[in-house]
Amino acid sequence: MSFTLSKPFSHHAHPREIIRQFTPNWFTVTMGTGVVALALNLFPLHLPFLHQIAVGLWLVNIPLFVLCTALYLARWIFFTRDAMPIFTHSVMPMFLGAIPMGLATIINGFLAFGIAMIGERAVGIALTLWWIDAALAIGFGLLVPFLMFTRQTHSFDSMTAIWLLPIVPAEVTAASGGLLLVHLATPAAAAHMLFLCYALWAFSVPLACGVLVVLFLRLVLHKLPKRDMAVSSWLALGPLGTGALSLLLLGHDAPGVLGALGMADIGAAAHGLGILGGLVFWGYGAWWLFMAAGITLTYLGEGLPFNMGWWGFTFPLGVFTLATLNLGVQTGMAFFTIFGAILVVALAGFWLMVSVRTLAGGYRGYLFVSPCLASRNALSPETGLNS
């Protein structure tokens, strides 16, 4: 029996279809890869090889994000009419939120790894990218829900946790801002960043919690979603893990930042809120973690079809893991440190599994498919660009 390696992108008639079919859900690859790098770097056991792996993943994630950006921009430039239906589709616009969240992992990496590599220039790069990230998070956080209200068709029984994707980026940006605080030049600049990050947190978390309440009701009344959306249950971890992480990071440095400006009382309150609020959101997230695991086990008996949605195993679990490890550091409780270490191992396993299958599917080309075009006859690549 001989084995023949298939040609790359053999699923499509022409490689140009990769651009025509490229969708923003590919940015979830950068989200998952980036958060795994950050989690490995915080593994409680200080193993040098884990740090090197983390740095390597972060360095790979940068050109990966650039490639995804280039391909998606190319789709809008060369296949504008085929890109436009995203605004009326009921699922794909949600993945626009993956763009700023993927970028946020790169920003955090510049602070975690970049300073040791290129010095203080890494801080300047991170700060510039942070402002771009904040603009994208706010923009998509407003645009996509408005499109849901005005141009898209949704129903209660078809609702999934994917509705969270355009809402969560603002709090992810807030968490990145919490890491930037200690690197800013003046206390005043740090205080402005701190207050803006709390506003970004409020821009996202309360609305996300409201969506989770409605999602709970939908699951009670209409049971589990279809198999191709099975992994979406893990997305509920995202706003809760990031909500906890943001409060912990902002609260940790708030006393020093605000104390330098004569607001020590507010700084102390923010520090307490960070730990208590982080614990509350962590507990809420733990409920969804075990529920998502149970739902996934339920689906395993039926078989789970692989799709890009499987990257939902990574980033939500990743931010919950980071929050768990941070709680271990700030509270000194061994439980969080040990549980966080277990989650890092599980996260790495999920990432490896999904990455291998994504590489295989990407090589063959069948993962490059735009659901927005499925409802109408796809034009052949021979019809020309911008068709």
Beta strands, then each sheet from edge to edge (+ up, - down):
end
